[in-house]
Amino acid sequence: MTPYGLPQLLWVGVGGFLGSVGRFVVAGFFNRLSPALAFPIGTLAVNILGCFLIGLLHGLAESRNLLGADIRVFLFIGVLGGFTTYSTFGFESLALLRDGEFFKTSANILLHVIVGLSAVWIGDTLGRL
């Protein structure tokens, strides 16, 4: 495991703070637009926006040789990690797909959805005991 210095950890922390505040604001905005839906539209909006942003920023960074390692850590792990971990899930799934790893892509998607939902259910159930 690569040791991280205090400056990197601080940048991740600052980015995480900004991303979390952004998630709170954006999700709240969408939830107020559609209170009658009885559907977590705010979370969906945050997750889709996070996926778009990580794809856009990664594409720009790679194709134009932009964003140094520290800025990527700040944006991808800090800001977008605080905004949504779903963006990382989408990015990693796309990377597997691009590498021709169709089984691993499918397994990654199914495991995240099925096991993630199951974990929420188990946690909720245990929390109610």
N, C-alpha and C positions, 0 to 999 in steps of 0.2 A: 504494500500500500504506500502510495506517495505521501510523504508528510507535507502538511500544509502549514504555511506561515501565518502569523497573526494578521498581516494585511489581507491575505486572501480570505481568511475567515471573516474578517470585518466586512469586506465587500459582499460576501455571500449574505451575511446578516443584514446589511443595509438593503441589499436587493430584495431579500426575503420580506423585510418590513414593507418596502414599497409595493411589492407584488401582492402581499396579503391585504394591504389597504386598498389596492386597486381591485382585488377580487371582491372585497366587501362593497365597494362603491358600485362597480359594474353589475354585480349580481343583484344588489338592491334596486338599481335603476330598472333592470329588466323585470324583476318581480313586481315592482310598483306599476309597470305598464300593463301587466296582465294578471291581476289578483284573482280573477275568476277562473283561470285555467286549471287550478289545482294540479299543476305540473311544475317541477323545478326548472323553469325556463331560465332563471338567473344562472344556475349552475351549468346548464347546457350552454348558454351563451358564453360564459367564462371559459369552459373547456374548449369549445370550438374556436373562440378567439385566441386562446393560448396556443392551440395547435397551429392556427394560421400564423401567429407571430413567430413561433419557434421555426416554422418552415421558412417564412420570409427572411428572418434574420440569418438563419443558417445558409440559405441560398445566396443571399447578398454577401455574406462573409466569405463563403467558399468561392463564388464566381468572380468576386472583385478583390479577393485577398484583403478583406477588411476585418476589423475587430481582432485585436490581439488576444492572447490567452486569458489575461486578467479581465478584460472586458467581456469575453465570452462567459467566463465563470460568473461574473456579476449579473449578466443578462439571462443566461440560460439556466443556471442553477439557482441564483439568487432571485431575480425579479420573476422569471417565469415559473420557477419552482415554488415561489410563494404565491404566485397567481393561480397556478394549477399544476399538479404533477401529471395531469392528463396530457399535457403538451409533450412531456418527456415520453410517456407511453406511446403517443402517436408517432413521435420522431423515431423511437427505437423500433417500432413495428415497421415503419417505412424503410428503415435501414436494413432490417432483415429481409423485407420483400425485395428491395433493390439488389441484395446479395443473392437472390434466388433461393432463399431459405423459406420455402412455402410452408413446410411443416412447422418450422419454428415460429413463423409469422402467425399461423393459425393457432398454435399452442399458446403463444403470448397473448393473443387477443382473447381466446376462450378462457385462459387461466385468470387474466385480469378481471374479466366480467363475471365469470362464474364463482371463482374463489373470492374475489373482492366482495361480491354481493353476499356470498355465504359468510364471509368474515364479519361484515356489517351485521348480518342477522344474528350470528353467534354472539358477537359483542353486545348487541342490543338485548338479546335474551339473557345473557349473563348479568348485564347491568340492571335488569329488572328483577333479579332474584332477591 
